[in-house]
Amino acid sequence: MVQPSKSRTVKVTDTCGILEAYSQIDKDLVELNGNSAAFRLSEAKSFIETMQKDVVDTLIYGNTNTDPEKYMGLAPRYALTTAENGGNIIEGDGTGSTNTSIWLVCWSPETCHMIYPKGSKAGLQHNDLGQVTAIDATTTGFFEAYRDNYQWKVGLSLRDWRYVVRIANVDVDNLVKGAATGSDLVDLMTQAIELLPSMGMGRCVFYCNRTIKSMLRRQISNNSNVNLTLDNVMGKHVMSFDGIPVKRVDSILNTEDTIS
């Protein structure tokens, strides 16, 4: 006889956040430039870069418990080693507040992926509002301007926590080339890979900040480090660890508190 069974899942409601910005440029300046569209885009780049940074910052540290207008990021989901997903938190040598984390994420619709509200569009949306009558903030006088609206509706859904691994408590002050002291990054990243149930479930990527990536680049010169390589992809050097790309994310801090 075959006994019936069922899968074990927990219902989780993931939310989305909305980022919005307006770019406004004096009409005379735009038309004097000679290439209105290119000039307006160049002036709006700072708004776009700021929005991109906000999205990535929230992806790592966003916490709806303290900032309800944002979406829940990765760090609050992997904050306790005693939690159910605590087995996917690997601890380094850090004990103070000069720590950083390395993340291994396996992206796919069944594991972990970004989301956006139903009925809206994915990614950064641009709305050209054209010529408007604006008010000068200093003189409260009127002037003609071109206005652009930028909006980004985004969230994160963690469908299966087994496919995200956090290497936490990596004390950046103790790191040295060759891992004579401090955390052994190669060993920690190897442990992270082995925690994934299956690398074939999606696209796996390591994420770290510039401090960690710089140390990894220096360790490539160590001939015994066969798992860490610099590959040439379309004419660019791409760092890989055991075939998994290593991406730099400057939003990951060097001032994380120790988690336990």
N, C-alpha and C positions, 0 to 999 in steps of 0.2 A: 504494500500500500504506500502511496505517496501522500504525505501530509501537505495541506496548503500552507503557503507562507506569504508574507507581504514585505514590501520594502519599508525602511524606516526613514522618514523624512520629517522635517520641522517646517512649519509655515512661517516665513519671514517676509515682512513688507519692506521693500526697498523704495526709498524716495528719490526724487530728483531735485536739483537746485536750478535756479535760473540766474544767469549772468547777463547783464545788459549795460550797454554804454552808448553814448552819443558823441559823434565827432562833428564839430561845427567850425567852418572856415569862412573867413570874409570873402564875399563874392568877388571883389576887385582883385584880391590876391590870387584867387583861383584862375581868373580869366587872364591876368597878366602873365601867368606861368606859361601859357601856350599849349600845355597838355593837361587839361583839366582833370581827367580821370586819374592819370598817373600821380598828379600832385595831391589830389584828395586821398588817394590810397597811401601815399608816403606819409602824409600827416596823420592818418588813422592807424599807422602801424604800431604806435606806442599803446593805443587802446587794445589792439588785437593781442599784442605780446603780454600785456597785463592780464587779459582774460585767459590766455593760455596758461600763464603761471598760476592763476587762481584755480583753474581746473585741476592741474597737476598737484598743487598743494593740498587740495581737498581730497584727491585720489589717495594720497598718503595719509594725511592726518585729519581729514574732515570728521566731525563728530556731531551728529544731530542732537545728542543729549545736551550739549553746551551751545551749539549753533544750529538751531532748527532750520534756518534758511538754507543750509548746505546739505550735502548728501553724506552718507556714512562711508568713510574711507577705509583703508586697510589696517592702519595701526590700531584703531579702537577695537577692531574685530580680532586682532591678535595681540592682546595686551596682558594676558594672564597665562602663565604656564600651567596653572591648575584648572583652567577651563577645558571644555571638551575638546577643543582644537589645540590645546596646549602642547600636544605632542608634535605639532608642526612649528613650534618655536624652538629654535636652536640657540643656546646661550653662548656668548663669547666670554671674554675675561673681564669685562667692564663692571665696575661697582659704583661709580660716581655718576656725574651728569655730563660727561664728555664722550657719550656713546653715539654710535650710528647703527643703522640696520642695512642689511642686504636682503632684497626680496627676490624670490623665485616665483613667478606667476605663470601658470599654464592657461593661456587664453582660449576659450571656446564657448559656444552657446550652452554647453552642458556643464561647464566648470566655473568660469569667471568671465564677465564681459560688461561692457558699458551699456547703459540703457538711456532712453529718452521717452518723454510722455507720449501716450497714445494720441494720434492725431497731429502730432508735431513732426518736425524734421530733425534728423541727426546732424550733429556738427554745428559749426559756427554759421549763423544766418545773417545776411546783409540786406538791409532795406534802404534803398536810396530815396530819401525824403525830398530831394530836389532843393529848389530855392525857397528860403523862408525868411520872414522878418524876425530878426533876433534882437535881444536886449543886451547891451554892454553891461557887464557886471560892475564896472567901476563908475561909469557916468550915468547909468540907467537910460542911456540914449538908444535909439533904434538904428539898426544897420541891416543890410541884406547879406545873407550867408547861405552857403550850401550845407545841408545837414545829412548825416548818415547815421543809421541805427544799426547796432550790432547786438545780437542776442544768441545765447548758447544755453540750451536746456539739456542737462546731462545728469546721470546718476551711475551708480555701480551696483551690479548684482553678483553676489557670491553664491553660486548655485551649489558648489561642492567645496567645502573648506579644505579638503585633503589635497587640492591642487594649487594651494598657495602656501609657501613656506617663508617664514621670517627668521633670518639670522640676526638676532638682537644682541645688545650689550657688547658691541665691538668698540672697545676703547681706542679712539683715534690717536690718543697721546702715546699709546704703547706700541703702535705699529712700527715695524722696521722691516727692511728688505730681508727676505730669507726666513722670516718668522722666528728669529732667535728669541724674541720676546713678544708679548702680546698675542693676539688671536692669530691662529694659523688659518688664513683665509681660504687656502686651497682645500684644507681638510674640512672646514665648515661648509664650503660650497659643495663638496662631494657628498657630505651627509645630507644636504638639502635635496640633491637630486634623488638620492635613494629613498627619500620619504614620499616621493610622488608615486601613486599607485601605478600609473602608466603614462609615459611621456608621449604616447601616441594619441592621447585624448585631445590635444590641442597644440598651440604654438607656445613653446616655453621660452621665457626670457628672464635673465637676471637683471635687476635694477639696483644701482648703487650711486653714491654721489662722487664728486670729482676726487675727493681724498682717497676713497677706496679704489677707484679706477686707476688713479695715478700709481698707487702701490702695486696694483695688479700688473700694470704695464712694466714696472720695474722688475717684477718677479718673472716676467717672461724671459728675461735674459738668463735666468737660472735653467740650465740645460736639463735638469731633472724634472722640470715642470712641463711634462708632455701634454697635460690636459689643457693648459692655458696657451692660446695661440692668437696671432694677429693674421686674419685672413684678408685676402684682397677680393672685395666685392664691388664690381663696376668701377674699378680704379680707386676705391677707397679702402683704407684699413679698417676692418671690423674685428673687434675683440670677441673671442669665443672661449667658453669653458666647457670642455667635453662636448663640443658641437652646439652649445647653447649660446646665443648672442648675449653679450654683456652691455647694457645700455646705461648711459649716464643720466641721472635725474638729480638736478641741483636742489630740488625741493626737499630731498632727504637730509635731515639735519645732522650736525655733529654734536648736538647738545641734548640728545635724548636722555631721559632718566633711565636708570636701571629698572628693568621689568623682571618679575619673578613669579 
